[in-house]
Amino acid sequence: METPSTKVPYGHWTSPLTAEQLAHSRVSLHEVVVNESTGTIYSIECLPTENGRYTIIEHHDGKSRNILPKESGLSAQARVHDLGGGSMAIRPDGKITFSDEKSYHVYQLDPAVADGDNGSHSGATLVHAADQDIRYADFCHHPTEFQWVLAIREDQRNATPETQAYDVHNVLVAINTDTGEEKVIAAGDDFYAHPKFNLSGRYVSWIQWSHPDMPWTGTVLYLADWDGNGGLANVRKIAGKAMSESIAQPKWGLDGALWFASDRTGFWQLYSIRPDDEDCQVRPLMLKGLEGAEMAIAEWDLGISTYTSLDESTIVAAAVTHATSRVVLVNTATASFQDLDLQYLDIDGIYRVSPTSFAIVGSSADSPPELALISLTPDTHAKAQARKAVLKSTASAFTLPPEYISHATSRTAPQLHGPLRNNSVHFFFFPPRNPHFHNNNNIPPPCLVYVHGGPNGNASPAFDLETQYYTTRGFAVAAVNYTGSTGFGREYRERFSGHWGLADVADTVSVVDYLVQNGTIDKSRVGIYGGSAGGYLTLRALHMYPDTWAAGISSYGISDVRALQADSYKFESQDVDRLLLSLTQGAEEREAELTRRSPCYFAKDIKAPLLLLQGTEDVVVPVAQARMMAAAMRECGNVAEVVEFPGEGHGWVGKEAIFESLRKKEVWWRTHLG
């Protein structure tokens, strides 16, 4: 083993993290449901070793078992909106309803008869066959009439690559799993989410929205009476407004109130209504000290749950400030809260198990995403003490010793470039760290600038395996939360409108300038990488500020925004107008702007070598986008390499693609920045 005196250049250090480990041993955690009568927790995991199949794992009494084995031929992943989520729900009797990824059929899984050890009986029964190109998601069962289940139905029967932006139709339905009967209970808008029965089954709530809104720009909350036979009555609007107020995560509390998050104050805060009240008044939950925190997140996926009721006066929630999460215990009767000190910095889900326990999916500064059971006990001061039992880690087969872990510092840089120069740019900085190496000269380290997707997404300071993969090899990583990122309030998101491909790129270069001026990184060895909108930002940055970068990697990035509009999938199809064209007028000006914002027309200005990674089955950013960019680069004699992964979509789920992409990236950075 190398000694601490070993002198090796940055970028060439030997790391305990290998591409093989990350590809073969890492799983990804997704949705969770709980059988509260037994305390049994069920989670969906994506398995790279099974070509990205989504399975259901049961966790009970310290033991875990796969109750949807490979032999079942099923994959528990819904495909409404094409991005997934809302894939399973649990009936009050403990049976699990889920959507199969390939057939889109709705199945019911009985854990009591599932044999996960040998796969001889998966316990899954077909309860609702989907017609070809019909999809279902976001299920919720009636609390006493178990056969009735609410769901979103998405009809893609008439959609082609050219028409999928507008010829896909979504409605809310009630399905009788005993008879196969299906009734449309809400229609007319483009999108629906969070259909929920209340605890008695008397009421149904949901949110809906239409183009050009996204869930974080404007949604509307509705409430209706359940007629007992698959229909609704007395439908009324509760809150929300197109393009101005986003309602998120409506759910029924144990106090009988309908709780939801609204960003009407500029931050997603909690509100409630009591449907039995005559005026159905919306009541804010005013938590002093959390006025600037977000109690919800941007809902790219269906089925998001970042808060839940534990009892009639207690809510446990993720509170997000500056893209950093913490877990708080809220007393709704006194409008007070307690920080549970759970150390999670990024939280994907919170789910009730009992009045004194909940399941959580989150990551900390020292550990990747994990599923844990949190048990609460009062101390002598009547405050809750939290005890954690980890049920599953995404890197359970290997651990990174503490002395290797690079911890993020939260920083801000002045906006020095672009159309918006009156604010600060937020970013997290991860320095290189490896106890067995130090650099053999006095120059600062090379830096990899990570730009997240969305673009209305964010980067967090939590432990990320790919980030640590680079920092243990001697690279610094700067993760930029450019203008438009979530986790900073509505104003930070909205001032991005019209400036996509401008402000985000300029913010990223401002971060690089700041780090260079402070002597933190080597100016001559800066790379940039990201996926989806982050891939687009990468391509824009390479041609707009060509002297800043030594290399770039775009994963499923956008190279021609006009072509993307022509074959875009429904969910984001009209968001391009808000992000790119909201400040332009007239058809001619708008067409010119589409050209100006498309990197493939400016390949001649790029100086840095470019690696393009792309899945062949990507419906969000089609493979043609990568091919166009590669062709444009080669036409002008610039260095471009494209790697396509057969069968992969918008992100990699199979072990071969995960391994090959990491290996390619490592070689690319070492060659051009090492």
WOFENZI-V136492 format. One line per field, one symbol per residue. phi: phi as a letter, one per 20 degrees, with the letter a starting at -180 (. if undefined). burial: + if it has 16 or more other C-alpha atoms within 10 Angstrom, else -. Layout:
phi=???
burial=???
This chain:
phi=.fefefdcggncfedfedffffeededdececcceffdmfdccecedgfdlmfedddecblmdcbedcfgffmdcebfcfmmdnnmebbdfgenfdebdefeemfddcddgfdfdffcmfbfmecfdbfefgmdccamebeffcegfeceaeddddfeecgedffcdccdbdcddefednfccfdbbodfbcalfbeffenfcccadbacgefdgedacceccbeeencnccblfbedaobgmbcddclfbeefeneeeadcdfeocfdecbcdfeffelfedfeedfodfdeeebcfefdemfbdbbeebfcccdbeddclmcebecddeffdlcbcfelemfdbceacbfdbfcbbebdacdfdbfgbecddddcfefemeeddddcfebdfcfebcdggfefedfdecccffdcnfdcdcddebdddffbafdcbfebeffffcdeecfepfecaddefgcffgfgeffeodecddedfgofencnfffffffgndfncffffffffffgffffemecegeccdcbrcmffffggffffefcfeedeabcddkeedcffffffcfffgdfdfgfffddfddcnffffffffffedgfecgfeedefcdddbefdfefcffgfffffffffffdmeebcdcddgnedeoecefffffffffffffffffdcf
burial=-------++++++++-+-++-++++++++++++++---+-+++++++++-+++++++++-----++++++-+-+++++++++-+++++++++-++++++++-+++++++++--+++--+-++++--++-+---++++++++++--+++++++++++--+---+++++++++++++++----+++++---++++++++++-+-++++++++++++++++++++++++---+-+-----++++++-++++++++++++++++++++-++++++++++--------++-+--+-+++++++++-++++++++++--+++++++++++++++++++---++-++-+-+++++++++++-+++++++++++++++++++++-------+-+----+++++----+---+++++-+-++++++--+---+++++++++++-++++----++++++++++++++++++++++-++++++++++++++++++++++++-+++-+++++++++++++++++++++---++++-++++++++++++++++++++---+++++++++++++++-++-+++++++++++++++--------+--++--+++++++++++++++++++++++++++++++++++++----+-+-++++--+++++++++++++++-+++-+++--++
